[in-house]
Amino acid sequence: MRKVMSLLVGLGVGAALGVLLVVLFSPVSGSQFRANLLKMLREAAQAAQAAQAAKRAELEQQLAEIRRASEQAASAPPQPTSTPSA
């Protein structure tokens, strides 16, 4: 558990330093940087929504196929079993 916490703290500190360096050494002004960041966030959100919709459609199709197969199996007449004759 201690190793996991150390890893998480290290990742957090590294991310914070990375953000700080990007903000300090960015070649654009602060307002332009924020505008670019918001644009990228909107694009990422749109891409995530599109991926979510595609995955949802795929999963719904799979569920429909499973239900259809289940209904067919339930409505099919039972198969006769053969018993070996002695």
C-alpha positions as CSV (number, residue, x, y, z in Angstrom):
1,M,0.0,0.0,0.0
2,R,2.8,2.3,0.8
3,K,4.4,1.8,-2.7
4,V,1.1,2.6,-4.3
5,M,0.8,5.8,-2.4
6,S,4.4,6.7,-3.2
7,L,3.6,6.1,-6.9
8,L,0.5,8.2,-6.8
9,V,2.2,11.1,-5.0
10,G,5.1,10.9,-7.5
11,L,2.6,11.0,-10.4
12,G,0.8,13.9,-9.0
13,V,4.0,15.9,-8.3
14,G,5.3,15.1,-11.8
15,A,2.0,16.2,-13.4
16,A,1.9,19.4,-11.4
17,L,5.5,20.2,-12.4
18,G,4.7,19.4,-16.0
19,V,1.8,21.8,-16.0
20,L,3.8,24.5,-14.4
21,L,6.6,24.2,-16.9
22,V,4.2,24.3,-19.8
23,V,2.5,27.4,-18.5
24,L,5.8,29.1,-17.8
25,F,7.5,28.3,-21.1
26,S,4.5,28.4,-23.4
27,P,5.2,30.5,-26.5
28,V,1.6,32.0,-26.4
29,S,0.0,34.5,-24.1
30,G,-2.0,33.4,-21.1
31,S,-5.4,34.2,-22.7
32,Q,-4.4,32.4,-25.9
33,F,-3.1,29.4,-23.9
34,R,-6.4,29.1,-22.1
35,A,-8.3,29.4,-25.3
36,N,-6.2,26.7,-26.9
37,L,-6.6,24.5,-23.8
38,L,-10.4,25.0,-23.8
39,K,-10.5,24.1,-27.5
40,M,-8.5,20.9,-26.9
41,L,-10.7,20.0,-24.0
42,R,-13.9,20.5,-26.1
43,E,-12.4,18.4,-28.9
44,A,-11.4,15.7,-26.4
45,A,-14.9,15.7,-24.9
46,Q,-16.5,15.4,-28.3
47,A,-14.2,12.5,-29.2
48,A,-15.0,10.8,-25.9
49,Q,-18.7,11.2,-26.6
50,A,-18.4,9.8,-30.1
51,A,-16.4,6.8,-28.8
52,Q,-19.0,6.3,-26.0
53,A,-21.9,6.4,-28.5
54,A,-20.1,3.9,-30.8
55,K,-19.3,1.6,-28.0
56,R,-22.9,1.8,-26.6
57,A,-24.3,1.0,-30.1
58,E,-21.9,-2.0,-30.3
59,L,-22.9,-3.3,-26.9
60,E,-26.6,-2.8,-27.5
61,Q,-26.3,-4.8,-30.7
62,Q,-24.5,-7.6,-28.9
63,L,-27.1,-7.6,-26.2
64,A,-29.9,-7.8,-28.8
65,E,-28.1,-10.8,-30.4
66,I,-27.8,-12.5,-27.1
67,R,-31.4,-11.9,-26.2
68,R,-32.5,-13.2,-29.6
69,A,-30.4,-16.4,-29.3
70,S,-31.8,-16.9,-25.8
71,E,-35.4,-16.5,-26.9
72,Q,-34.8,-18.9,-29.8
73,A,-33.4,-21.4,-27.5
74,A,-36.3,-21.1,-25.0
75,S,-38.9,-21.4,-27.8
76,A,-37.3,-24.3,-29.6
77,P,-38.9,-27.7,-28.9
78,P,-36.7,-30.0,-26.7
79,Q,-34.5,-32.4,-28.6
80,P,-35.3,-36.0,-28.1
81,T,-32.7,-37.9,-26.3
82,S,-31.8,-41.3,-27.4
83,T,-31.3,-44.1,-24.9
84,P,-29.0,-47.0,-25.7
85,S,-31.0,-50.2,-26.1
86,A,-29.8,-53.3,-24.3
